[in-house]
Amino acid sequence: MSEVICINGEHINATNLADWAEHKTSIAAEAADFLTEWYAAPPYVNLHTSGSTGQPKLIRASKDAMRASAALSCRYFGLTQNSTAFLALPIRYVAGKMMLVRALVSGCRLILAEPDSAPLEHLQEAVDFAPLVPMQVIRTLQQANGAAQLAKIRQLLLGGGFIDSALNEALQEIPCSIYASYGMTETLSHIALRRINGEQRSEWYQPLPGVSLSLTKDETLQISAAHLNIENLETNDIADLRPDGSFRLLGRRDAVINSGGIKIQAEKIEQILSAATGLQLAVVPAPDPVLGQCVALLWEGDIAAEALLKEAIGTLPAYHKPRIIRHTQALPRTNSGKLSRKEAAEFISTAQES
């Protein structure tokens, strides 16, 4: 007997999947594509990385490992057949796929909505769990009833992007339990979580059971998890690591800008400028004939905020000040909502040439 999943009130299995998928919305078609692969004989699923820092990669993931990952998440968040979850993320990436697997494993009811910048407008009822990316939460909070929309979610999981100080502060007023996730396609979604709001809020991520962490010589995280078939997976994330396994992220190795021999962490500049201005922005390297690389800045928002941004830039150390500043109507993002540093750097390079 095949596994059954409940999506928008309909119970679906391998037998009736094709009938269910016919004439459905685009996101339901994505769900059907994944479920077709899931119900097929091969013991693996093809996953694609988001491409936020380079070309997307194809990864072959074990279905048993995906079930094990989903079971851990379901236990952590208490998802059972009596629970309801909400999904408004693209299913072609691991975050969306793993929500379907969690629904299959737990038996919870899944409400599926088209991914957009403010998906909670489509949510008419309270739910036990939902994953969103920071951009979706920011856009939701910009609406008059945004806080009330978020309050429909008992447990909110934020992943796929940087949570700036303005968003972090706004989330303190939301009554639901909000968590930040740490993970990637290779780890089949999150392998560590931290609480963002409430009395348990922390800057330190706690690994899930069965996950062990270490640091490489470059002080980047290295992950081992037998249930995910992972041993010493090296990441690009520079971190502080405590003896109990909890860790704090300091930035990405591939976000380091080498300007005249000085190593500059792009994400640190983003955090400082975002905290001072509330703007969404991207700091990336740009070629420089003297320094090799210089700091470049691409930002979105009301052009009237430019004076405030320049004031904030004036507080930075000399080598950290962007030598190139460009404005855009919308920062480039991947389909999963992550900032695309590669496209941001290309945008600035193209603007320089024109």
N, C-alpha and C positions, 0 to 999 in steps of 0.2 A: 504494500500500500504506500502510495507516494505521500510526501509531506504536504500538509494543507496550510495555506496562508489566507487570512481574512483581510481584504483590501476594500475599503469604502463599503463595508457591509456585505461583500460577496465572498464566498468561500471558494478558493481556487486551488486546483491540483493539476497534475500532469494531464489528466484526462480532459478537463474542461478549459484549459488555459487558452487554447486557440480561439474558442468561442468567446471567452471573456475579453480577449485583446482586440477583437474585431470592432472597428469604428470607435476605439477609445481615444483619449487625449494623447498628446505626445509623451507625457511623462508615464502614462500607463503603458504605452508602447515600449518605452525603455524598460519598465518593470517586466513586461512580457518577454523581452529579449533576454534579460538576465535569468528569469525563471525557466525559460526554455533551455538555457545552458545549464542551469542548476539541476533540472530534472533529467538531463541527458546522462548517458552512461559514464563518460570520462570522470575520474575522481578529482578533477581540478577545474578551476575557472580562470579565464584570462582577465587580468586587471591592467589598467593603464594608469600610470602616475599622472599627476595634475599638470606637470610642465611649468610650474611656477618659477623655476630657476634655470630651465633648459628644455631640451626636447623631451616630450613624454616617452616613457619606457613601457614595454610590455612585460608583465610579470605573470607567471603561472602559479596560482595559489591553490593549495589543497583544500577541498571542501571540508574535510575533517578538521583542519586547522581553523577554517572560517567558523565552523560550528563551535569549536572550543573557545574562540575569541568571543563569539556572540553569547555563549553561556556565561562567561565571566562578567560581561557587561550586564546581562540580564539579572544576575545575582546581585551585582553592586547596586543597580537601580531598582531592584525589586519588581522587574517586569514578569508578569504571569499571564495566564489566559484570561484573567479578570482585568487586565490593564488595557489602556488605549495609548497609542503612540501616534505622533504626527510627523510626516516626512515631506519636506519641500526642498530637497536637494537633488541635483542631477544623479541619476542612477548609474550613469556610465562610469562614475568614479567610486572609489572604495567606500566613502562615507555613506552614499546612498545604497550601494549593494549590501553593506553590512547591516543597515536598518532592516532590509528585507530578510536577511538571515536571522536577525534577532526576533523578528515576528514569526518566522518559521520555527525557531527553537523554543520560544516562550509560549507561542500560541496567542500572543496579544493581538488585539484589533488594531489595524493600521489605517490611518487616514492619509491618503495620498493627494498632494496638491502640486500644481505646476510650480517649479522653482521661479521665484521672482524676487525683487528687492524688498517687498513687504508682504510676505506670504500669509501672515496671520489674519489678513482681511478675509481669507477663505475659511478660517477656523470658527465654527459656530458653537463649539462645546469645549469644556475643560478636558485636558488630556494629562496623562501621567508623565509623559516623556516626549521630548522633541530635540533634535539637533538642528542648530542654525549656524551660519557663519556670521562674523561680526558685522559685515555690511548689511545683512538682513535685519539685525537688531538695531543698528544705527538708523536705518530708514524707517523702521517701525516706530522707534521712539520720536522721530520727527513728526509723526502724525498726532493729531489732537488726542486720540484715544489709545496711543501706542502702549503706554504703561499698562492699561487695562487689558490690552491684547496679550501682552507677555504674561500677565498674571493668570491667564488661562492654563499656562503650562506649569505643572507641579515641579518638574525637574527639567531644567534647560541645559543642554550641552553645547558649549561654544567651541568651535574648532575652525581650522583653516585660515587663520589670519591673526594679526596683531591686535590685542585689546589695549587701546590707548587709555590714558588717564581719564579723559572726559567720559568715555564709555564705562570704564570701571566705576567711576563715581556715580554715574546715572544708574548703574545696576544695583547699587546699594539700596535703592529705594523700591526695588521690585520684590514682592513678597515670596516669589518662588525660589527654590534652591537652584543656584546657577553654578556650573562647573566649567572649567577650561580643560580641554583635552590635549594630550600629547600623543602623537602617533603619525603614521605615514602609510602609504600603500603597502610597503614591504612588511609592516607589522599588522596588517589587516585591521586598520583603524587604531583606536587609542590603546596604549599600554600603560598610561599613567593619567591621573586626574588631579586637579586641585580645585578647592572651593573658592569661588570669586566673591561671594557675598555672605552675610550672616556672621555669627560668632566664630565659625570654623574657617573663615577666609584666610588664605595664605598665599604667599608667592612661591611656595615649594610644592612641586608635584609629588604625589605618592604613587609608586608603581603598583599595578594590580598583582594579585597573587600569582606566583610562578614566573614573574619577570625579575631578572637580575641585571644590574647596571654597573658599568665601570667606565673609567675615562681612558682615552688613548693618550699617547705622548703629546698630542696637540690639544689636550683637554677637551676633546669632543666626546659626546656620549657614545657608548658601545652597549648594545642590547643583546641579551640572551633570553630565550623563552622556549622551553622544550615543547610546550603545547602548540606553539606556532612554527615549529621546525626552524627556529632561529638560533644561531650561535655566533656570538661576537659580530653582530651587525654594526658596522661603523656608520655613524651619522655625521652630518655637517654642523651639528648643534653644540656650541661651546657652553659648558655648564659648570656650576658648582655641584658637587656630589657629597652628601652626608653619609656617615657610616651606616645609617638605617636604610639607605637606598633612596631617600627623598632627594630631589634635585631642583635647582633653580636655573632657568635658561638665561644665558648672558648674551646670546647672539649667534649668528651663523658664520661659519668659517668662509662660506662663499659670499658673504655680505661684507667681508673685510676689504677696504679700499687701501691700497698701498700707494701713498702720495709722497713722493720724494723720500722713500724709506720709512715713513711714519705709518704705522698700521692704524687705520681708523675704522671703527665698527659702525657701519651704516645704520643699523637698527637703533643704536644708542642716540645718534643724532635725530632720528625720526621720533624717538620717545620724547626727547627734550623739546623739540619744536612742536610736536603735537600737544604736549602738556601745556605749552605756553599759548597756543593759538586755537586749539580744538580742530585743526584742519586735518584732512586726510592727505598724506604725502608719501613720496618715495624718494629715498636717497640712494643713488647708484653711482658707480664709477664712470668717468668719461676720460677719453684720451687727452693727455696734456704733453706738449712737446718738451717741456722742461722736467716736470715731476713724474712723468710716466702715466700716472693717473691723477685726476683731481676729483673732488666731490661735486656732484651735480644733483640738483633737486627738481623734482616734478611734483606739482601740487594741484589739487582740485578745490573748487569752492568759489565763493563770491570774490570777484576781483578786488572788491573794496577791502578785503582782508589783507591785501598785499603789504600795506604799511605795517600792520601788526606782525606779519611774518618777517619782514626785514628787521624790525626791532628785535625779534627773538633771535634771528641769525646773528645780530650784533653782539649777543652775549656769548657766542661760541668761541672757543680757542681759534687762533688764526688758521691753522691747517684744517680745522673742521668746518670752516665757513664754505658753503657752496660757491664755487666760482661760476657755475652755470645754473640759472634758475629759469624754469619754464612752467607756464600755467596750462592746464588742460581742463576741459569740461568734465572729464571722468578718467580716473586712473585706469590703466589697462589691467584687466583681471582675467584669470582663467575661468573656464566654465564652472568650476567648483567654487568660485568666489575669492580665490586667493589673489593677492597682488602678484602681477607678473613683472618681476624685476627685469627680465630679459627684454620684454616689450617696452618697459619704461626707459631702459638704456637706449634701445633702438629709436624711440620717439625723440629723445634728446639729441642723439647723433644725427638724425634726419633733419631736425630743426636747425642744428648747427651748420649743416651743409647747404640748406636752402637760403 
